[in-house]
Amino acid sequence: MLGEDILDPYGGAFKVTKGMSSRWPERVLTTPISEAAFTGIAAGMALRGARPVIEIMFGDFITLAFDQIANHITKFSMMYNGGVECPVVIRAPMGGGRGYGPTHSQSLEKHFIGIPGLNVAPISRFHDLDSFYSHFILKESRPTLIIENKKMYGQEYIGTVTEHRIFNVDLKGGPIPSVLLTPVSTGKADVCLISYSGGGDIAIDAAEELLMEHEIHTSVLILGSLSPLPLTVLEEAITDVSQVVVVEEGSRVSGIGAEIAAALMEQCFHKLRAPIQRITSGDGIIPCAADKEARFLPGPKSVIDQVLRMPGVS
């Protein structure tokens, strides 16, 4: 495990590594403030047979390691005709909602889903944490970028339940599944909200209010993978719904929602009854002030308003 300030007693900016260096002092290594350097070191360790995990203190700083990821870690296996593996796991806290401002609150995962050879996996509160990390750290041969939404730190883990208030919960696909929530009352929905990581909570809150206040039955699909996209799961989730809305915290242009919409148009055009809608953050830099940040980032209200504007729903 490599990263900045991950040793005890500090244990990382979000305390994810707290206690690890005391238990395994020879395997938890603090690094200088150079994401490019310790990502490159992890690449070398992986080529020599190790399975390194690196922590990017704030996901915004992953830009400093972009060259190592795009031009080296993800290329080695293909350049050597599969003769080597480079299974580096990169943990990156993404997202806003904590008042950290323009350079500590972004969701930059859209810039990585187009890199060949890189898994991009967004963890959510419905995913079993042990099996999620065990898979990518111990079993996966490709490098992986794991997206952790900052708002999830300290929240209750609910991945083992089969029912979430008014929804049935089904795991779809594998080995890292997506999570499909459907209304308990009907099992079917008029609208499907597609999101990932912390955006899943936004979609669930919106779906609850749409059902309770507007009698609109909504399903929620929380993706377990952004790259590769689970196309079979996506196609199954939108069957028989009249509208699809993709919810993401990142910026709109060339975003995750745009890729999902394009994939569904190519694979499932005959099943769609209306254009796919996207909910994203605002256009610009993320403010520090709580009221401005709340208006800038997507929330349940922006999802609800979008659904209520859609023809044939309300």
Rosetta blueprint (number, residue, H / E / L):
1 M L
2 L E
3 G E
4 E L
5 D L
6 I L
7 L L
8 D L
9 P L
10 Y L
11 G L
12 G L
13 A L
14 F L
15 K L
16 V L
17 T L
18 K L
19 G L
20 M H
21 S H
22 S H
23 R H
24 W L
25 P L
26 E L
27 R L
28 V L
29 L E
30 T E
31 T L
32 P L
33 I L
34 S L
35 E H
36 A H
37 A H
38 F H
39 T H
40 G H
41 I H
42 A H
43 A H
44 G H
45 M H
46 A H
47 L H
48 R L
49 G L
50 A L
51 R L
52 P L
53 V E
54 I E
55 E E
56 I L
57 M L
58 F L
59 G H
60 D H
61 F H
62 I H
63 T H
64 L H
65 A H
66 F H
67 D H
68 Q H
69 I H
70 A H
71 N H
72 H H
73 I H
74 T L
75 K L
76 F H
77 S H
78 M H
79 M H
80 Y L
81 N L
82 G L
83 G L
84 V L
85 E L
86 C L
87 P L
88 V L
89 V E
90 I E
91 R E
92 A E
93 P E
94 M E
95 G L
96 G L
97 G L
98 R L
99 G L
100 Y L
101 G L
102 P L
103 T L
104 H L
105 S L
106 Q L
107 S L
108 L L
109 E H
110 K H
111 H H
112 F L
113 I L
114 G L
115 I L
116 P L
117 G L
118 L L
119 N E
120 V E
121 A E
122 P E
123 I L
124 S L
125 R L
126 F L
127 H L
128 D L
129 L H
130 D H
131 S H
132 F H
133 Y H
134 S H
135 H H
136 F H
137 I H
138 L H
139 K H
140 E L
141 S L
142 R L
143 P L
144 T E
145 L E
146 I E
147 I E
148 E E
149 N E
150 K H
151 K H
152 M H
153 Y L
154 G L
155 Q L
156 E L
157 Y L
158 I L
159 G L
160 T L
161 V L
162 T L
163 E E
164 H E
165 R L
166 I L
167 F E
168 N E
169 V E
170 D E
171 L E
172 K E
173 G L
174 G L
175 P L
176 I L
177 P L
178 S E
179 V E
180 L E
181 L E
182 T E
183 P E
184 V L
185 S L
186 T L
187 G L
188 K L
189 A L
190 D L
191 V E
192 C E
193 L E
194 I E
195 S E
196 Y E
197 S L
198 G L
199 G H
200 G H
201 D H
202 I H
203 A H
204 I H
205 D H
206 A H
207 A H
208 E H
209 E H
210 L H
211 L H
212 M H
213 E H
214 H H
215 E L
216 I L
217 H L
218 T E
219 S E
220 V E
221 L E
222 I E
223 L E
224 G L
225 S L
226 L L
227 S E
228 P L
229 L L
230 P L
231 L H
232 T H
233 V H
234 L H
235 E H
236 E H
237 A H
238 I L
239 T L
240 D L
241 V L
242 S L
243 Q E
244 V E
245 V E
246 V E
247 V E
248 E L
249 E L
250 G L
251 S L
252 R L
253 V L
254 S L
255 G L
256 I H
257 G H
258 A H
259 E H
260 I H
261 A H
262 A H
263 A H
264 L H
265 M H
266 E H
267 Q H
268 C H
269 F H
270 H H
271 K H
272 L L
273 R L
274 A L
275 P L
276 I L
277 Q E
278 R E
279 I E
280 T L
281 S L
282 G L
283 D L
284 G L
285 I L
286 I L
287 P L
288 C L
289 A L
290 A H
291 D H
292 K H
293 E H
294 A H
295 R H
296 F H
297 L L
298 P L
299 G L
300 P H
301 K H
302 S H
303 V H
304 I H
305 D H
306 Q H
307 V H
308 L H
309 R H
310 M L
311 P L
312 G L
313 V L
314 S L
